């Protein structure tokens, strides 16, 4: 009996060893297939906001829906529009307005192509479909602002986890494009997806006026908590090895720390802050437009501006926006006038209606490419928001050493 047991054990051990050897051989073959070096002609490569632009993703206004009026939406919108959200949450934005916005963005794409830029677009999706997770229910928003959800650092595309429940599944519109880039050699990273459970938000966040927002922001109090990491990509802005970020209503310190650890040691992530009653996305407050050149919103002064001045940077205060008071801006301020897209150091895409900032750029020796996206502005973004630069012709540099 003992002999039979021993013989059986030897047979099983031999079979197990054979299986393990076969498995290792298969894995080795797969490893060789999976570890091909990144091709030199990888289409994804961008280190800053101003190198010559060669390829870009431009968002879509199609099927855009008003987000449900949840606490995080209330904390990021202006009181005069709260009735609009309460009435139309989950429904389409006004159809006629959307039609005009779609036409404006199509023209913007045509102009970019004429300037020699390759343009990619996200997939159209029905954002009115209601979805449910174990923690919440919502409808969607849009795929209009790729800058909010995608951050390109070198040859890596980082998908932001987002902070609005209405944007939980927004990444789906971009997956086809990102898979294509991945198959061509790009790195692809998805940040930890938050549950967006009630604990991520201060359910009693006390907002009644702009003065309330000023006071709360000054105290470092935001509608998002530190329950789990969250961030929107548009709270980060790049200058080579140095990347600047703000703690905002949609980006918490855990999200910033995740990015800092993920990008170290090649990149340095710096937190900067502003006198801003409603911090949400940095690029209409602080927009880096060239090596040593930054637009700083005069209504939202930067508390760390000496960091830039000591490094020899020129800080420019853009002129007051010219957009009329009665033009609907459901999710943004008038300062989208400074939310520009640099095609290179000497060319900028700017609002055709904003003659004051056009003159400012011309005085700086930067030629302006004028495009009207006034109706597209209403959905919450300017040129920088509506785009995500995939490839700029340049190399990784340090501008603060």
C-alpha positions in Angstrom: 0.0 0.0 0.0 2.8 2.4 0.9 4.5 1.5 -2.4 1.3 2.4 -4.4 1.0 5.8 -2.5 4.7 6.6 -3.2 4.3 5.6 -6.9 1.2 7.8 -7.3 2.9 10.7 -5.7 5.9 10.4 -8.1 3.6 10.3 -11.1 1.6 13.3 -10.0 4.8 15.3 -9.3 6.1 14.4 -12.8 2.9 15.4 -14.4 2.8 18.7 -12.5 6.5 19.4 -13.5 5.7 18.7 -17.1 2.7 21.1 -17.0 4.7 23.8 -15.3 7.4 23.5 -17.9 4.9 23.8 -20.7 3.3 26.7 -19.0 6.6 28.5 -18.6 7.5 27.9 -22.3 4.1 29.4 -23.3 4.5 32.4 -21.0 8.0 32.9 -22.3 6.7 33.1 -25.8 3.9 35.4 -24.7 6.4 37.6 -22.9 8.4 38.0 -26.0 5.3 39.0 -27.9 4.1 41.5 -25.1 7.4 43.2 -24.4 8.2 44.6 -27.9 9.8 48.0 -27.4 7.7 51.2 -27.9 8.1 52.1 -31.6 9.9 55.3 -32.4 6.9 56.6 -34.4 4.5 56.3 -31.5 1.7 58.8 -32.2 1.4 59.9 -28.6 4.1 62.4 -27.3 3.4 65.7 -25.6 5.3 67.3 -22.8 3.9 70.9 -22.5 1.2 73.2 -23.8 3.1 75.0 -26.6 5.4 72.8 -28.7 4.2 72.5 -32.3 0.8 70.7 -32.3 0.6 67.7 -34.7 -2.4 65.6 -33.5 -5.3 66.4 -31.2 -8.6 65.0 -29.9 -11.5 67.4 -30.3 -14.7 66.7 -28.3 -18.3 66.3 -29.4 -21.4 68.3 -28.4 -23.7 65.6 -29.9 -26.3 64.2 -27.4 -25.1 66.4 -24.5 -27.3 66.2 -21.5 -27.9 68.4 -18.5 -26.5 66.5 -15.5 -28.8 65.7 -12.5 -28.6 68.4 -9.8 -26.6 66.6 -7.3 -24.5 68.1 -4.5 -21.2 68.1 -6.6 -23.0 69.8 -9.5 -24.5 72.4 -7.2 -21.0 73.2 -5.8 -19.6 73.8 -9.3 -22.3 75.9 -10.9 -23.6 79.4 -10.4 -26.8 80.0 -8.4 -28.6 81.7 -11.3 -28.5 78.4 -13.2 -29.7 76.1 -10.4 -33.3 76.3 -11.6 -32.1 75.2 -15.0 -30.5 72.1 -13.6 -33.4 71.3 -11.4 -35.8 71.5 -14.3 -33.8 69.8 -17.1 -31.4 67.4 -15.2 -31.2 64.2 -17.3 -32.6 65.8 -20.4 -30.9 67.3 -23.5 -29.4 70.8 -23.5 -31.5 73.1 -25.6 -31.6 71.5 -29.1 -31.1 74.7 -31.1 -28.2 75.7 -28.9 -26.6 72.3 -29.3 -27.0 72.4 -33.1 -25.1 75.7 -33.2 -22.3 74.4 -30.9 -21.9 71.3 -33.1 -21.5 73.5 -36.2 -18.9 75.7 -34.4 -16.8 72.7 -33.3 -16.9 71.2 -36.8 -15.6 74.5 -38.2 -12.9 74.5 -35.5 -11.9 71.0 -36.6 -11.7 72.1 -40.2 -9.5 75.1 -39.3 -7.2 72.8 -37.3 -6.8 70.5 -40.3 -6.0 73.4 -42.5 -3.2 74.4 -40.0 -1.7 70.9 -40.5 -3.1 69.2 -37.4 -4.5 65.7 -37.4 -7.9 65.6 -35.6 -9.5 62.7 -33.9 -13.0 62.6 -32.4 -14.7 60.6 -29.6 -17.6 58.3 -30.4 -21.2 59.6 -30.2 -23.0 58.1 -27.2 -26.5 58.5 -25.8 -25.9 60.3 -22.6 -29.5 60.3 -21.5 -29.4 56.6 -20.6 -29.8 56.1 -16.8 -27.2 53.9 -15.1 -26.9 52.5 -11.6 -23.9 51.3 -9.6 -24.1 49.9 -6.1 -23.6 53.4 -4.8 -25.6 55.8 -6.9 -27.8 56.4 -10.0 -27.3 59.0 -12.7 -27.5 59.9 -16.3 -24.5 61.1 -18.3 -23.2 64.5 -19.5 -21.2 64.5 -22.8 -17.9 63.8 -24.5 -17.3 67.5 -25.2 -14.2 68.2 -23.1 -11.4 65.6 -23.6 -9.1 67.9 -21.6 -11.2 67.0 -18.5 -10.7 63.3 -18.7 -7.4 62.7 -20.6 -3.9 63.8 -19.7 -1.0 63.1 -22.0 2.4 63.0 -20.3 5.2 62.0 -22.7 3.9 58.9 -24.5 1.4 58.0 -21.8 -2.3 58.7 -21.9 -3.8 58.9 -18.3 -7.6 58.5 -17.9 -8.8 60.7 -15.0 -11.2 59.0 -12.6 -13.5 62.2 -12.6 -15.6 63.4 -9.7 -19.1 64.1 -11.0 -21.4 61.1 -11.0 -22.7 62.2 -14.4 -19.2 61.7 -15.8 -18.6 58.2 -14.4 -18.8 56.5 -17.8 -17.5 59.3 -19.9 -14.3 57.3 -20.7 -16.4 55.0 -23.0 -16.5 57.6 -25.7 -12.7 57.7 -26.0 -11.9 54.0 -25.6 -11.7 53.3 -29.4 -9.2 56.1 -29.9 -7.1 55.1 -26.9 -7.0 51.5 -27.9 -5.7 52.5 -31.3 -3.0 54.6 -29.7 -2.1 51.8 -27.4 -1.8 49.4 -30.3 0.6 51.9 -31.9 2.9 51.8 -28.8 1.5 54.4 -26.4 1.3 53.8 -22.7 -2.3 53.7 -21.3 -3.1 54.2 -17.6 -6.4 54.4 -15.9 -6.3 56.0 -12.5 -8.2 54.3 -9.7 -11.9 54.6 -10.3 -13.8 56.1 -7.3 -17.0 54.5 -6.1 -18.5 58.0 -5.9 -20.4 56.8 -2.8 -22.0 59.5 -0.6 -18.9 59.6 1.5 -16.9 61.2 -1.3 -19.0 64.3 -1.0 -19.9 66.7 1.8 -23.6 66.3 1.6 -24.2 69.4 3.7 -21.7 71.6 1.8 -23.1 75.1 2.7 -23.3 77.1 -0.5 -25.7 80.1 -0.6 -23.6 82.8 -2.3 -20.3 83.6 -4.0 -19.2 85.0 -0.7 -19.8 81.6 0.9 -17.6 80.0 -1.8 -14.8 82.5 -1.2 -14.8 81.8 2.5 -15.0 78.0 2.1 -12.2 77.9 -0.5 -10.0 80.1 1.6 -10.5 77.6 4.5 -9.6 74.7 2.2 -13.1 73.3 2.3 -14.5 71.6 -0.8 -17.5 69.5 -1.8 -15.3 66.5 -2.4 -13.8 64.8 0.7 -10.7 62.6 1.0 -12.7 59.4 1.1 -11.0 58.1 -2.0 -8.8 59.6 -4.8 -10.6 61.7 -7.5 -9.4 64.2 -10.0 -10.2 65.8 -13.4 -7.3 66.0 -15.8 -8.1 69.6 -16.5 -6.8 70.6 -13.0 -3.3 69.7 -14.2 -1.2 71.9 -16.6 2.2 70.8 -18.0 5.6 72.6 -18.3 8.0 69.8 -19.1 9.3 68.0 -16.0 7.1 70.3 -13.8 3.3 69.8 -13.7 1.1 72.1 -11.7 -2.2 71.2 -10.1 -4.8 72.8 -7.9 -6.9 71.2 -5.2 -10.4 72.0 -6.4 -14.0 70.9 -6.1 -13.3 67.9 -8.4 -9.7 67.2 -7.5 -8.7 66.1 -4.0 -5.4 65.7 -2.3 -5.6 61.9 -2.6 -5.9 62.2 -6.3 -3.0 64.6 -6.5 -0.8 62.3 -4.4 -1.7 59.4 -6.7 -0.5 61.4 -9.7 2.6 62.5 -7.8 3.6 58.9 -7.0 2.7 57.7 -10.5 4.8 60.3 -12.3 7.8 60.3 -10.0 10.7 60.5 -10.4 10.7 61.9 -14.0 8.1 64.6 -13.2 7.5 66.9 -10.3 3.9 67.7 -9.4 3.4 71.1 -7.6 0.2 72.2 -5.9 -0.7 75.8 -6.5 -3.7 77.7 -5.3 -5.7 80.8 -6.1 -8.2 83.2 -4.7 -11.0 81.5 -6.4 -14.5 81.1 -5.1 -15.2 78.1 -7.3 -12.0 76.2 -8.2 -12.7 73.7 -10.9 -10.1 73.2 -13.7 -7.0 75.3 -13.8 -6.9 76.4 -17.5 -9.2 79.4 -17.2 -7.3 80.6 -14.2 -3.7 79.8 -15.0 -2.8 78.9 -18.6 0.8 78.3 -19.5 1.3 79.4 -23.1 5.0 79.2 -23.7 8.4 78.5 -22.1 8.6 81.2 -19.4 5.2 82.6 -20.3 1.9 82.2 -18.3 -1.5 83.8 -18.4 -2.7 84.5 -14.8 -6.3 85.5 -14.2 -6.4 88.9 -12.5 -9.7 88.0 -10.7 -8.1 84.8 -9.3 -4.5 85.7 -8.3 -2.1 82.8 -7.7 -0.8 82.5 -4.1 2.5 81.0 -5.4 3.2 83.4 -8.2 6.7 84.2 -6.8 7.7 80.7 -7.7 7.3 81.6 -11.4 8.8 85.1 -11.1 11.9 83.8 -9.4 12.4 81.3 -12.2 12.4 84.2 -14.7 8.9 83.6 -16.0 6.8 86.4 -17.4 3.3 86.6 -15.8 0.7 88.2 -18.1 -2.7 89.4 -16.8 -5.2 88.9 -19.7 -7.8 91.6 -20.3 -11.4 91.4 -19.1 -13.6 89.1 -21.2 -16.0 90.6 -23.7 -18.7 88.0 -23.6 -22.1 89.5 -22.9 -23.8 89.1 -19.5 -26.9 87.5 -21.1 -25.0 84.8 -22.9 -25.7 81.4 -21.2 -22.7 79.9 -19.5 -24.2 76.9 -17.7 -20.9 75.5 -16.4 -18.2 78.1 -16.6 -17.3 81.7 -16.2 -16.6 84.4 -18.7 -12.8 83.7 -18.3 -13.0 81.1 -21.1 -11.5 84.0 -23.1 -8.1 83.0 -21.7 -8.8 79.2 -22.3 -6.8 79.2 -25.5 -5.0 76.5 -27.5 -1.4 77.1 -28.5 -0.6 75.6 -31.9 3.0 76.5 -31.3 4.9 79.3 -29.6 3.9 81.8 -32.2 0.3 80.7 -33.1 -2.8 80.6 -30.9 -6.4 79.6 -31.4 -8.5 82.3 -29.8 -12.2 83.3 -29.7 -13.1 85.4 -32.7 -15.3 87.7 -30.5 -12.6 88.4 -27.9 -10.8 91.3 -29.7 -9.0 92.5 -26.5 -7.1 89.2 -25.9 -6.4 89.0 -29.6 -4.6 92.3 -29.4 -2.7 91.1 -26.3 -1.4 88.1 -28.2 -0.4 90.2 -31.2 1.5 92.5 -28.9 3.4 89.5 -27.7 4.3 88.6 -31.3 1.9 85.6 -31.4 -0.4 85.4 -34.4 -4.1 84.6 -33.7 -6.2 82.0 -35.4 -9.7 83.3 -34.8 -12.6 80.9 -34.4 -16.1 81.5 -33.1 -17.2 78.9 -30.5 -19.5 81.1 -28.5 -22.3 78.5 -28.3 -19.8 75.7 -27.5 -18.6 77.9 -24.6 -22.0 77.5 -23.0 -21.3 73.8 -22.4 -18.4 74.7 -20.1 -15.2 75.1 -22.1 -12.9 77.1 -24.4 -10.4 75.8 -26.9 -8.1 74.2 -24.3 -11.1 72.4 -22.8 -12.5 71.2 -26.1 -9.1 69.6 -27.0 -6.5 67.1 -25.8 -3.2 67.5 -27.5 -1.9 64.0 -28.4 1.3 64.9 -30.1 3.5 67.9 -30.0 6.9 68.0 -31.8 9.3 68.5 -28.9 11.4 66.9 -26.2 11.2 66.7 -22.4 12.8 69.8 -20.9 13.1 71.4 -17.4 12.0 75.0 -17.2 12.5 75.5 -13.4 16.0 74.2 -12.7 
